[in-house]
Amino acid sequence: MSSRITAHTPVRTTRRRARALAISAAGLAVAFALSACSGSTLPAATGGATEGAGAPASDYDAIIASAPKADEATIADSEWATRIKEAGVLKTGGSDSGPLWSLKDPATGKIEGFDAGLSQMLAQYILGEPKTDLTITTVDTRETLLQNNTVDTVFATYSITPQRAEKIDFAGPYYMSGTSIQVKSDTTDISSYKDLAGKTVVTQANSTGVTTLEEFAPDAKVITFTDNAQCVAALVQGRADAYVIDESILIANAVKDPTLKVVGEPFTEDPYGIGVNKDGDAKAFVNAWLQKIYDDGSWAKLWKATVGTVVEGDAPTPPVIGSADGS
């Protein structure tokens, strides 16, 4: 896939590139444009609620509705799916404040985005309807919420790492990202990780940003915060020179706030997985479902309706399932 900047206010100074993905089925090049993502760009999602009778369905709603539904035998073969079917709702962990990925519409209360849509597709596969119950998670709480079965799954731009894979299982990967750098739009002296030496850099505690900075910018002064909002606030308020974490999160921030920009190229490769409890057959079940939505085009359609609203070109080839198990 090739893509290019189309907006007059770029998220990234130069965004034409092609990245070879060692654990992806194909290369993926992504370029984002701010003007394509307004409040009306993403259609309304069905975050557990259903439209009233006669309400017009958006393209997003239609994509969710057309996604696969499991037959009774498939559900019966899985203890994990059977438990969710009996509960009547898929309990998910994630965010409601991430543009393109999982964002709550304040007018309708619906959650929309690529992560949100995937959780809704999985709910529909199991329950026959996209009924989800979202618990807001942070990098500090995701594994615990899965381990104690407060949530059934976590869809949260969740990077697969060996350390996390010791505590939980990851289905997927379902998307590829990479660590990048966010600065204020008027910043001119930071364009790569090599420029972070001596700078004050924020990242989320317990995120891959911490270990990435240790490796690539050991001379930076690193400050950690619990969540994305706190990191953004520190950057906007001038308490930090840069914010380092997954590129997808930073781009969503820049979509939300034009005083921010993403600079340089990603300098790591981060596979995103769907978090599930290690006990039982959840990982195998979710992987089988994920392959179905790869094969029938549902994954690509959802990508186009969400992340693809600010990216030119076709949907990328999804990563190979099982290619990044955290080992």
C-alpha positions as CSV (number, residue, x, y, z in Angstrom):
1,M,0.0,0.0,0.0
2,S,1.3,3.5,-0.8
3,S,-0.1,6.7,0.6
4,R,0.6,10.4,0.8
5,I,-0.2,13.5,2.7
6,T,-3.3,15.3,1.5
7,A,-4.0,17.8,4.3
8,H,-2.7,21.3,4.4
9,T,-1.8,20.8,8.0
10,P,0.3,17.6,8.1
11,V,0.5,15.2,11.1
12,R,4.0,14.3,10.0
13,T,6.4,16.5,8.0
14,T,7.2,13.8,5.5
15,R,5.0,10.7,5.5
16,R,5.8,8.8,2.2
17,R,7.5,5.6,3.2
18,A,7.4,1.8,3.0
19,R,8.2,-0.2,6.1
20,A,9.3,-3.8,5.9
21,L,7.4,-5.7,8.6
22,A,9.3,-8.7,9.8
23,I,6.3,-10.3,11.3
24,S,3.6,-9.0,8.9
25,A,2.3,-10.7,5.8
26,A,3.3,-7.7,3.8
27,G,4.8,-4.3,4.0
28,L,2.7,-1.4,5.3
29,A,3.1,2.3,4.6
30,V,0.8,4.7,6.5
31,A,0.4,8.4,6.1
32,F,-2.2,10.4,8.0
33,A,-4.0,13.6,7.1
34,L,-5.7,15.8,9.7
35,S,-8.3,17.3,7.4
36,A,-9.9,14.0,6.8
37,C,-10.7,13.4,10.4
38,S,-13.4,15.7,11.7
39,G,-16.0,14.8,14.3
40,S,-18.2,13.4,11.5
41,T,-15.6,11.4,9.7
42,L,-16.1,8.3,11.7
43,P,-19.5,6.8,11.5
44,A,-21.4,6.0,14.7
45,A,-20.5,2.6,16.3
46,T,-22.8,0.2,18.1
47,G,-21.0,0.0,21.5
48,G,-23.6,-2.3,23.1
49,A,-26.6,-0.2,22.1
50,T,-28.8,-0.8,19.1
51,E,-30.3,1.8,16.8
52,G,-34.0,2.6,17.2
53,A,-36.5,1.1,14.7
54,G,-36.2,2.8,11.4
55,A,-33.0,4.6,12.2
56,P,-30.7,4.8,9.2
57,A,-27.6,2.7,9.5
58,S,-24.2,4.2,8.8
59,D,-21.5,2.5,6.7
60,Y,-19.8,1.6,10.0
61,D,-23.0,0.0,11.3
62,A,-23.4,-1.9,8.1
63,I,-19.9,-3.2,8.3
64,I,-20.4,-4.5,11.8
65,A,-23.8,-6.0,10.9
66,S,-22.4,-7.9,7.9
67,A,-19.5,-9.4,9.9
68,P,-19.6,-13.2,10.6
69,K,-21.7,-14.8,13.2
70,A,-20.7,-18.2,14.8
71,D,-23.0,-21.1,14.6
72,E,-24.2,-22.9,17.7
73,A,-21.6,-25.7,17.3
74,T,-18.7,-23.3,17.2
75,I,-19.8,-21.6,20.4
76,A,-20.5,-25.0,22.1
77,D,-16.9,-26.1,21.3
78,S,-15.5,-23.2,23.3
79,E,-16.0,-22.9,27.1
80,W,-14.9,-19.3,26.9
81,A,-17.3,-18.3,24.2
82,T,-20.1,-20.3,25.9
83,R,-19.6,-18.3,29.1
84,I,-19.9,-15.0,27.2
85,K,-22.9,-16.2,25.3
86,E,-24.6,-17.1,28.5
87,A,-23.7,-13.7,30.0
88,G,-25.3,-12.0,27.0
89,V,-22.5,-9.4,26.7
90,L,-18.8,-9.2,25.8
91,K,-16.9,-7.4,28.5
92,T,-14.1,-5.5,26.9
93,G,-11.2,-3.3,28.2
94,G,-10.0,-0.3,26.3
95,S,-10.5,3.4,25.9
96,D,-13.3,5.8,25.0
97,S,-11.0,8.8,24.2
98,G,-8.9,7.6,21.3
99,P,-9.8,9.1,17.9
100,L,-9.8,6.5,15.0
101,W,-9.4,3.7,17.6
102,S,-12.0,3.9,20.3
103,L,-13.8,7.2,20.8
104,K,-17.1,7.9,22.5
105,D,-19.6,10.2,20.7
106,P,-20.9,12.5,23.5
107,A,-24.2,13.0,21.7
108,T,-25.1,9.3,21.4
109,G,-22.9,7.6,23.9
110,K,-21.7,5.2,21.2
111,I,-18.1,4.1,20.9
112,E,-16.5,4.2,17.4
113,G,-13.1,3.3,15.9
114,F,-11.0,0.4,14.8
115,D,-10.4,-1.2,18.2
116,A,-14.0,-0.6,19.2
117,G,-15.3,-2.0,15.9
118,L,-13.2,-5.2,16.3
119,S,-14.6,-5.7,19.8
120,Q,-18.1,-5.2,18.4
121,M,-17.5,-7.7,15.6
122,L,-16.3,-10.3,18.1
123,A,-19.4,-9.7,20.2
124,Q,-21.5,-10.2,17.2
125,Y,-19.7,-13.4,16.3
126,I,-20.4,-14.8,19.7
127,L,-23.7,-13.3,20.7
128,G,-25.3,-12.6,17.3
129,E,-25.3,-8.9,18.1
130,P,-22.5,-6.3,18.8
131,K,-23.2,-6.0,22.5
132,T,-20.2,-4.9,24.5
133,D,-19.6,-3.5,28.0
134,L,-16.5,-1.3,28.1
135,T,-14.3,-0.9,31.1
136,I,-11.7,1.9,30.7
137,T,-8.2,0.5,31.1
138,T,-4.7,1.9,31.5
139,V,-1.3,0.4,30.9
140,D,-1.2,-0.4,34.7
141,T,-4.6,-2.2,34.8
142,R,-5.0,-4.2,31.6
143,E,-3.3,-7.4,32.7
144,T,-5.0,-7.4,36.1
145,L,-8.4,-6.9,34.7
146,L,-7.9,-9.9,32.4
147,Q,-6.4,-12.1,35.1
148,N,-9.3,-11.6,37.4
149,N,-11.9,-11.9,34.6
150,T,-13.3,-8.4,35.1
151,V,-13.1,-8.2,31.3
152,D,-13.1,-10.9,28.7
153,T,-10.9,-9.1,26.2
154,V,-8.7,-6.0,25.9
155,F,-8.7,-4.0,22.6
156,A,-6.5,-1.1,23.4
157,T,-3.7,-0.6,20.8
158,Y,-2.1,-3.3,23.0
159,S,1.5,-4.0,22.1
160,I,2.6,-7.6,22.4
161,T,5.6,-8.0,24.6
162,P,7.3,-11.1,26.3
163,Q,6.7,-9.5,29.7
164,R,3.0,-9.1,29.2
165,A,2.7,-12.5,27.5
166,E,3.9,-14.1,30.8
167,K,0.8,-12.8,32.5
168,I,-1.9,-13.0,29.8
169,D,-2.4,-14.4,26.3
170,F,-2.5,-12.4,23.1
171,A,-4.6,-13.3,20.1
172,G,-3.4,-11.9,16.8
173,P,-1.5,-9.7,16.1
174,Y,-4.3,-7.8,14.4
175,Y,-2.3,-4.6,13.5
176,M,1.3,-3.3,13.2
177,S,2.4,0.0,14.7
178,G,5.8,1.5,15.8
179,T,7.2,3.8,18.4
180,S,7.4,7.4,17.2
181,I,7.8,11.0,18.6
182,Q,5.3,13.7,19.2
183,V,6.2,17.4,19.8
184,K,4.5,20.7,19.7
185,S,3.8,22.0,16.2
186,D,6.4,24.9,16.5
187,T,9.2,22.5,17.6
188,T,12.1,22.5,15.1
189,D,15.0,20.9,17.0
190,I,13.5,17.3,17.3
191,S,13.1,15.2,14.2
192,S,14.3,11.7,15.4
193,Y,15.2,9.8,18.5
194,K,18.8,11.0,18.1
195,D,17.6,14.5,19.0
196,L,16.2,13.4,22.4
197,A,19.5,13.4,24.2
198,G,19.2,15.9,27.1
199,K,15.5,16.5,26.4
200,T,12.7,15.9,28.8
201,V,10.5,13.2,27.3
202,V,7.3,11.8,28.6
203,T,5.8,8.4,28.1
204,Q,3.2,6.1,29.7
205,A,4.4,4.1,32.7
206,N,4.7,0.4,32.0
207,S,4.3,1.0,28.3
208,T,6.8,-0.1,25.6
209,G,7.8,3.6,25.4
210,V,9.8,3.1,28.7
211,T,12.1,0.3,27.4
212,T,12.3,1.9,23.9
213,L,13.6,5.1,25.4
214,E,16.1,3.2,27.5
215,E,17.5,1.6,24.3
216,F,17.3,4.5,21.8
217,A,17.5,7.6,23.9
218,P,19.4,6.7,27.1
219,D,20.5,10.3,27.7
220,A,16.9,11.7,27.7
221,K,15.3,12.8,30.9
222,V,12.3,10.5,31.1
223,I,9.1,11.2,33.0
224,T,6.3,8.7,33.1
225,F,2.5,9.3,33.6
226,T,-0.3,6.9,34.0
227,D,-2.2,7.6,30.8
228,N,-2.1,9.3,27.4
229,A,-4.0,12.4,28.6
230,Q,-1.5,13.2,31.3
231,C,1.4,12.8,28.8
232,V,-0.3,15.1,26.3
233,A,-1.0,17.7,29.0
234,A,2.7,17.7,30.0
235,L,3.7,18.3,26.4
236,V,1.2,21.0,25.7
237,Q,2.0,22.8,28.9
238,G,5.7,22.8,28.1
239,R,6.7,20.5,31.0
240,A,8.1,18.1,28.4
241,D,9.9,18.5,25.0
242,A,8.5,15.3,23.5
243,Y,6.2,12.4,24.0
244,V,7.3,8.9,22.9
245,I,4.9,6.0,22.4
246,D,3.1,4.0,19.7
247,E,2.7,6.0,16.5
248,S,-1.0,5.2,16.3
249,I,-1.7,6.9,19.7
250,L,0.4,10.0,18.7
251,I,-1.4,10.4,15.4
252,A,-4.8,10.2,17.2
253,N,-3.5,13.0,19.5
254,A,-2.5,15.1,16.6
255,V,-5.9,14.6,14.9
256,K,-7.5,15.8,18.1
257,D,-5.1,18.8,18.7
258,P,-3.5,20.6,15.8
259,T,-0.9,22.2,18.1
260,L,0.8,18.8,18.1
261,K,2.6,16.9,15.4
262,V,4.4,13.6,14.9
263,V,8.0,13.9,13.6
264,G,10.4,11.5,11.9
265,E,9.8,7.8,11.2
266,P,8.8,5.1,13.6
267,F,12.0,3.5,15.0
268,T,10.5,0.2,16.3
269,E,7.9,-2.2,15.1
270,D,5.0,-2.9,17.5
271,P,2.5,-5.7,16.9
272,Y,-0.9,-5.1,18.5
273,G,-2.7,-8.0,20.1
274,I,-6.1,-8.7,21.6
275,G,-5.6,-9.5,25.3
276,V,-7.3,-12.5,26.9
277,N,-6.9,-14.6,30.0
278,K,-4.4,-17.4,29.9
279,D,-6.9,-19.9,31.3
280,G,-9.1,-21.7,28.8
281,D,-9.4,-21.6,25.1
282,A,-9.9,-17.8,24.6
283,K,-6.8,-17.3,22.5
284,A,-7.6,-20.1,20.0
285,F,-11.2,-19.0,19.7
286,V,-10.3,-15.3,19.1
287,N,-7.6,-16.2,16.6
288,A,-10.0,-18.4,14.6
289,W,-12.5,-15.5,14.5
290,L,-9.8,-13.0,13.5
291,Q,-8.8,-15.2,10.6
292,K,-12.4,-15.3,9.5
293,I,-12.7,-11.5,9.4
294,Y,-9.3,-11.3,7.6
295,D,-10.5,-13.8,5.0
296,D,-14.0,-12.3,4.3
297,G,-12.8,-8.7,4.1
298,S,-14.5,-7.5,7.3
299,W,-11.2,-6.4,8.8
300,A,-10.3,-4.4,5.7
301,K,-13.7,-2.8,5.5
302,L,-13.5,-1.7,9.2
303,W,-10.0,-0.3,8.7
304,K,-11.2,1.8,5.8
305,A,-14.2,3.1,7.8
306,T,-11.9,4.1,10.7
307,V,-8.2,4.5,10.4
308,G,-8.6,4.5,6.6
309,T,-10.6,7.7,6.7
310,V,-7.3,9.6,7.2
311,V,-5.1,7.3,5.0
312,E,-5.0,7.2,1.3
313,G,-4.9,3.8,-0.5
314,D,-6.2,0.3,0.1
315,A,-6.3,-1.3,3.5
316,P,-3.0,-2.9,4.5
317,T,-2.5,-6.7,4.5
318,P,-3.1,-7.7,8.1
319,P,-0.3,-9.3,10.1
320,V,0.0,-13.1,10.2
321,I,-1.8,-14.5,13.2
322,G,0.6,-16.1,15.7
323,S,3.6,-14.2,14.3
324,A,4.2,-12.2,17.5
325,D,3.3,-14.2,20.5
326,G,5.6,-12.3,22.8
327,S,8.3,-14.8,22.7
